[in-house]
Amino acid sequence: MVRICMLVVLNVFLACSVFAAPFSDGKPASNGVMPERLDRIGAAVNEVVAEGKIPGAVAIIARNGRVIYHKSFGYADIASKKPMTNDAIFRIASMSKAITTVGVMILYERGAFMLNDPVANYLPEFASPQVISEVDADGNITATVPAKNPIRIIDLLSHSSGISYTFMGSPLSKSYSEAGIIDGPTSLDYKLSAQMGLLAKQPLLFEPGSAWAYGLSTDVLGYLIEVVSGKSLAQFIADEITGPLKMVDTGFYLSAEQSDRLVTVYTDVSGDGLVDARETELPLSVGSADYPVEGARSYYSGGAGLSSTAYDYARFIQMLLSNGELDGVRILGRKSVELMHTPRIDWDGDSIPDFGLGFEVTGSIAKNGELGSTGIFSWGGAFYTSYWIDPAEKLVAVFMSQGRPIHSDIDNRFRTLVYQSLQ
C-alpha cells in the first residue's frame, strides 16, 4: 500500500515537473506525437506555397512545454526569393489583443481596478455613452438614446461594449470613417489618447453587455493601461510581459536588425494571385504596408499593432497554458487565466463565438465539427496569423503567414494535421 502511494505521488510529481519545466525543444515521440504524421504538415503547406496561395509560413507546436515542431516554408519575400526562416517577424494584428488583455489582468491583480468597474472611472471621456436607435439608408446615424448602463472594463475584454471597427461594415462604419477613427496600426503620426478621444464621442451599436461585436475595445484597454500605469502601452508591455518572457522580437516597432527579418505582406483581392501590398492599396487602414518600420512610429494599437515571431508568441501562449508562469517567471495567477478562458459570451449561432476575456473558446467540439478539444482558447490576426491553446492536450500551436486577404484554408488544415498526429 505504501509503495502504491509512493508511486502515485511520484507520477504526480513527474507530471507537474514536465509541465513546469523550462520551455525547450523535445522529441515528438516522447511527448505523445507521431513523427511520421507530423511530416504531413510540411507536405500540405508546401503544396499551398507552390500553388501561389500563400507566400510562405512558419509553424510551431509545443506539447508538455516542449517544442516538438518548428519549421518554415516558402518565401519571406517572393520577388527576391528570400527564404522564410524560423525567426521571421510577422505583423500579428489581432493576436496583439491577447497580450494587451494580459496587461489589463496584471493591473487587475494588483488592485488597480475591478473588472466590473465602469471604464469611465478611469477614462472619463467614455462617460454617458449613447446607443444607436436609427440609421438611414445612406448609413447615417439619425438618432441615439442614452445607454442604460456604463461600459465596464469586462465589457471591453469580452467585446460586448458596443464598440465596433470601421472595416466591419456595421452601422458605425460611416460615422467612424468621417470622424477619422482608424482600425489599429498606422504609420501616420497619430497618438492613442487622441484616437480614443474621438472614439469616445461615437455612439454604441447596442447596450453595453447585451451583445457581442468585434471592435476597438482592446485599443480602449490599451489606453486604460497607459492611464492607470503611467507608462506608454509599449513600455508597459515590454516591462511586464515581453521582457520577463524573453520575447525579444515582439513589439510595436522594429529595430534596423529586426526590420531585415520582417516578411513582406501580400494581398490577393481577386483570387488571381499574390501581389506585394506595397504596390497596391492594402485593404486595412495602416497608412503603409511597412508600418512597423516606416513612418511616425508613434501609435500603440493594443488591438492590432504588435509584430512578433512564431517562437516568441509560442512562449507567450505557453505561459497561459501553464497557468500564468513560464520558465520560473510568473506573469499572472492561475485563477486569472482560468477566468480569461471561461466563456462569458455563450450564445448559439454561427456568427457569435463563445468568448472569454480576450479569446474565443471552443465550447463543444461536436458543435465545431472539426478535430480539437473542448476548452481550446484561440484567436488570429488579419494578416493570416493564428494560434490556439489546448489545456486538455497540454498543447499550443502557432501558424504565421502574411497577407490580406488570402484565399487558402491551410491555417485551418494545419490544426487538423496537428491533431491527427497525436498518439
Secondary structure, DSSP 8 states (H G I E B T S, - for coil): -HHHHHHHHHHHHHHHHHHHS-SEE--TGGGTB-HHHHHHHHHHHHHHHHTTS-SEEEEEEEETTEEEEEEEEEEEETTTTEE--TT-BEE-GGGHHHHHHHHHHHHHHTTS--TTSBGGGT-GGGSS-EEEEEE-TTS-EEEEEE-SS--BHHHHHTT-SS---GGGT-TTHHHHHHHT---S--SSS--HHHHHHHHHTS-BSSSTTSS---STHHHHHHHHHHHHHSS-HHHHHIIIIITTTT-TT-BSS--HHHHTTB---EE-SSSS--EEGGGS--SSS-S-TTTTTSS------TTT--EE-HHHHHHHHHHHHTTTEETTEE-S-HHHHHHHTS-SB---STTS--B-SSSEE---HHHHTSS--TT-EEEEETTTEEEEEETTTTEEEEEE--BSS----HHHHHHHHHHTTB-
